[in-house]
Amino acid sequence: MAAEESRSLLGHPAPDPDPRVRNKKLYLAAFAAVLGPLSFGFVLGYSSPVIPELRKIDDPKLRLDSDQASWFGSIVTLGAAAGGILGGYLVDKVGRKLSLMLCSVPFVFGFTIIISAQNVWMLYLGRMLTGLASGVTSLVVPVYISEISHPKVRGMLGSCVQLMVVTGILGAYIAGMILPWRWLAVLCSFPSCIMLLFMSFMPETPRFLLSRSRHSEAVAALRFLRGPHADHEWEYGQIEAGVQEEELNVSEFKNPSIYRPLLIGVALMFFQQLTGINAVMFYAETIFEDANFKDSRLASVVVGSIQVCFTAVAALIIDKTGRKVLLYISGLIMALSTALFGLYFKMVLPTPNNSSNPDVWVTLNSASPGTESSISWLAVVSLGCFVAGFALGWGPIPWLVISEIFPLKARGISSGACVLTNWVMAFLVTKEFNDLIGFLTSYGTFWLFSAFCCLNIAFTAFYVPETKGQTLEQIEAYFRRS
C-alpha cells in the first residue's frame, strides 16, 4: 500500500537498485557523519543528570536555583536556533563535509568552558556554544547523508541521525550515574573529536560537487560511495540533470516548487516540538522525582533505552513501510499515551487549586503518596509508550523528510528555516513548561500535548508526501509538476 501511494504521488515507480552497488564505504561515510548527532545527543542529555547535581553543589557561584536550572536546560536550544541559521549559510557556501568538520570546534570549546566553569555565566556560555554546534549538526548531517545515499537505503541511513541523537542522550544518562558533572563534560567532548578525524577522509557529496562544476571530484565521490563496479555514469547523469547552476533568488520563493516543500518542512518541525518531547526529555529525572519514584536516574536510563530501541526499529523498517505509515502510528501512540499521563496526574493531585502554583515542582510534589504508589505503573507505562511512539515516527522522520524534499539550490536556506523553527519551538516548549503546568495544571498540559499529537496525524494525511524509494531528483520533479 505504501509503495502504491509513493508511485501515485511522485508519478513513476522507484528505480531498481544497481546490483553492482557496494555499500561498505557508504556506511563508513554515514558513520563518520552521525558522530555529529552523537555529540548532539550528549549535549541534550547532559542537562538531565547535571541539573540535580548543580542544584545541590556547595559552591554558591555554581549552584543553580530553579530559574537558573531552567535556563541551563533550555539555553542550548537558543544556540541551536542560531546554529540552524549559520548551518544554512555554511552548507551552501563551503559544502556539506567542511561544515560538518567545523562543528567540532564549538562542541569542544563549549564543553571546555563548562569543564573550567567558575560561575553560572560560564555554564550558560558553554551550553550556548554546544547548542550552536548542535544546530549546525542537525542541519548538515541529514543533508549530507541524503545526498550520498541511494534510494534503497536512504531512509535507514537518514533515520540513523536520530538513532545516534538518542544514543547520545542515553549515554549521557548512564555516564551521569557514575561521573561528576565536570568529568561528564570531558566524556561528552570526545565524539566530536573522532568525527573531525573520520570526516577528513570522507568525500564531499556528489550533488554539491556538481553544483560547483567539480566534475572529476563528483565521479571520484560516486566511485568511493558505490564501489568501482556500479553504474556511475547513469547516476552521474541523473544528478547532473537535476543540478541548478544559478543562485537562488528571493523572488523564486513565489514558486510552488520552492515554497510548498518549505512550508511542509517548517510545519513538520513545528508539530514535532508540540508533541512535548523536549520538555519531557530535558527534565526526565526531575519529572520522575516529582512523581515520587525512588531512583529517578535509573528511570531516565530506562526511558532513554526505550527511545534507542524504537528508533533502531524505525531505521530498520522505514524503507519497507514508508514514511507516512510510521508517522500515523507514532502520532496515535503519542496521543493516547499523553492522554493517559494527564489522567495519571489528574488522579494523584489531591486538589485542582494546588496546581495553580506557578512553581511546577511544588505542584507535582503535592501529589498524594498513597495514590501515587497504587497507580505509579500508569505513569511508567504512559511515559514509556510516549517515548516509544515518538521514536518510531515523529522523532526521526521529520529530519529525514526535510533532507529529501527541498530542491538542491534551496536546500541550505530551506533546511536552515526548518532547523530554526525546530529549535525556537524547542526553547519555547522547554522554557515555558513550568508556566504551562502552572496555568493549565500538569494534567491539562499533557492533554494539550495529546491534542497536538492528533493534529499531527491530520497534517500527515493531507500534506506530507511519501518519499519512500524515490531519488532526490524524482522528489524535486514531483514538486515542480505540482
Disulfide bonds with the S-S distance in Angstrom:
none
